[in-house]
Amino acid sequence: MLESKVTRWACLWLLAWWAGPALGYSNGRVQVVCGSMEPLHGHSPSPDPAPYRLTVDGSTVKPGARVTVTLLASNGSSPFKGFLLEARDAAAPHSTVALGSFSLLQPGVSQLLGCGGRQASGVSHTSDSKKHQVQAVWTCPEDSPPTVQFFATVVQKKKLYWVQVPGPVVAVAGAASTTAGVLTPPTTAAGLPAAFSSEGCGHNKSCLREPAGCRPENDPDCFFLSFRPDAIGGSALFELSGPAEGYVALGLSLDTWMGNDDVYLCIQDQGRVHIQAASVSGRTRPEPAPEGTLRDQTGAVADGVILCRFRRDVRIPQTDQRFDLDQSYFLFLAHGRAENGSTMRHHRQPLISSVRALVVGPPVDLSGSRSPLIIKLHGVMMLAAWMWVVSTGVLFARHFRHVWPDVLLRGGKLWFQVHRGLMLLAVSLVSVAFTLPFLYRGGWSKHAGYHPYLGCAVLGLCIIQPTIALFRPAPLSPRRRLFNLFHRSAGTWLQMQAGVCLFLGFRQQALLLRGPQATGALVGWGLWILLADLGLHFHSISPARANKVVQHMATWFSSAGNTGDTGDNDDLPLVTLEDPSPPQTYVFEKTLMLVFQLGNILFFGVLVNAVAKV
C-alpha cells in the first residue's frame, strides 16, 4: 500500500516537472531551454524574418573587456514580451555553450541566468510586459574563441516567436583569426560597414535600393545593390546588402519572370557569409556554378544585415550559364531563410528593377518594384469595384428610391437604372481583375492561401446576384418580399466577403502592403461604408417614428376631450397631420452621398498610393 502511494506521488511529481516548461515562462526563468533557446510553447517558431535586431557598441573586444548589447524592435514593429540573450562561438554557434558573463542595465526588466552551469551567461525577461528595447553589458571571458556572436530568442506572443535571431559578430583581439574572407572595415554609428554607402549613386556607380532613396550606411532596413566596372572595363565590382535571416541574392534576367537567370547568393551560415554564383532554371533551387567564377569575395553580418562584395569578369568563356555583363538585364533582389547553407524560398516577391540596366554602362540610380504591374492592376481594379461602384450602387438602391421619384432614365426610374448600371459595371471589373493573376501565374497559385478560393466565391456571387434579379417577381407579388430579403442579404454577405478577400489579397507575396497605413485605410473604408449606411437608415426612420408618436398623442387627447355626443373631431389639431406636406428636398441624403464619395476618394487614394509603392 505504501509502495503504491509512493509510486503515485512520484508519477505526479514527474508529470508536473515535465508539464511545467510547456506552460510558458512569463517570469523569464528559462534555464531549461538555454541550450536550444527554443520556448516550450507547443508551437513552431515563425519562419518569417524577425522584426527585431541585436546591436553592439563595438566590433572588437579584449578578454576581460565589456561591450553593451542591445535588443530592439525595428521601426513600426510590435513590442516583444519575452527574450533570451546569449553569446556563443561564432565558428560553432550550435554548440549550445554560452560564453562570457552579463551584467544588467535594467534590473526591473531583465534578469541573469546560469546557462550550462556558467554563472550570468544568459539574460532573460522578468515579466511579460511589453518591451521595445532591452540592454545588457557582456564581459568577454579570458578563454574566448577568436570570434563571438550574439543570439536572441524573442517572443511577441505565445504563438509568435523567433528562435536564435543572429546578431553581430565581435572579434576578440589577440586571438588567432578563423574568419578569413570576412569583411571587417570600420563601422558607422549604426554598425554597418562604411564601404557600403549610397554616396555616388547615379554618378560613379549604379544603384538599386528599397525603400527608394534609402541610405544603407544609416538605415538598417535598406536593401542595397551597387555595381561599377573597373577602369579598363574587364570586370565589375558588386556590393549587396540587406536585413535578412539567411541570405540576400542578386539575379540578372532577360525578363521580369523568375527562371533561366544568372544568380549570385550571399548566404549566412553560422556567422559567416559565403558568396556563391548559381543559375536558376524555372522556379527551382539555384544550381551552384563552378569555383573561380567570382573574385575578391568578402562578406559579413553586422547588426542583422548581410553584406557581401565580389568581382566578376564581364565575359566568362566556356560557359553558357553566366551572362555577359556588356548586355542589359533586369535586376532582381531577393532574400529569405537558409538552413545549413542551403537557401529556402524567399519570403517576399523579389525587388525587380523597372528597366533593364547595363552593368558596364553609364552610372544610373535605378528604381524597382516588388509587385508586377499586372498584379497592381488586379488590386486597383478590385478596389475601384468594391470601394466605389458596389458601395454607391447599394446605397442608391437602399436609400435613394424616393429622392428623385419622377426622374426617369432610359424608361426606368433613376435609382433603379443607376443601381443596375453600377452593379453590371462591378461584375465587369471583378471579372476582368479576376483573370489577371491567372495570366501572370499561368495557372493556379499554390502559395496564395485562402485568397484565390475566396476570390472564386466572390466572383460566383457577383454573377449570381444580377442573374437572380432577372427573375424578380412583380411589385405586388407575394413572393416579392421574399426576393427582396434574399437579394439584400446576399448582397450584404457579398460585400463582407469581398472586404475579407481584399485584406487577404494585400497580404499576398506578389502585392504585400506593409505598414499600418494600408491596413488602417482598409479598416477605415469598411467603417466608412457602415457609417454611411447607418446614417441614411436612421435618418429615414426618424420622421416616421416621430409622426407615429404625434398621431398617438393626438388620438389620446381626442379621446380624453370627446363627450361622445357627436363624435366630431374636426376641431382637433390631428387634422393638420392630414394636410398635404411640402415636397421634400432630401438635402441630408444628397449631402451625405457627396461626403461619402469624398471619403471614398481619400481611402482609395491612400490604398492606390500604397499599391504603387510596392
Secondary structure, DSSP 4 states (H G I P E B T S, - for coil): -HHHHHHHHHHHHHHHHHHHHHT--TT---GGGTTT----SSSPPP-SPPSEEEEES-SEE-TT-EEEEEEEEPTTPPPBSEEEEEEEETT-GGG----SEEEES-TTTEEEEEETTEEEEEEEESSS--BSEEEEEEE--TT--SEEEEEEEEEEETTEEEEEEEEEEEEETTSPP--TTB----B-TTS-BTTS--TTBTTTBEEEEESTT--TTT-TT-EEEEEEE-TTSSEEEEEEEEE-SSEEEEEEESSSSSSSEEEEEEEEETTEEEEEEEEE-SSSPPEEPPTTSEEEEEEEEETTEEEEEEEEES--SS-SSSPPTTSEEEEEEEEE-EETTEEPPPSSPPEEESS-EETTSS--EE-EESS-HHHHHHHHHHHIIIIIIIHHHHHHHHH-TTTSTT-EETTEEHHHHHHHHHHHHHHHHHHHHHHHHHHHHTS--SSSTTHHHHHHHHHHHHHHHHHHHTTPPPTTSTTHHHHHHHHHHHHHHHHHHHHHHHHHHTTSGGG---SHHHHHHHHHHHHHHHHHHHHHHHHHHHHHHHHHHHHHHHHHHHHHH--SSS---TTSGGGGGGSPPPPP--HHHHHHHHHHHHHHHHHHHHHHHHHHH-
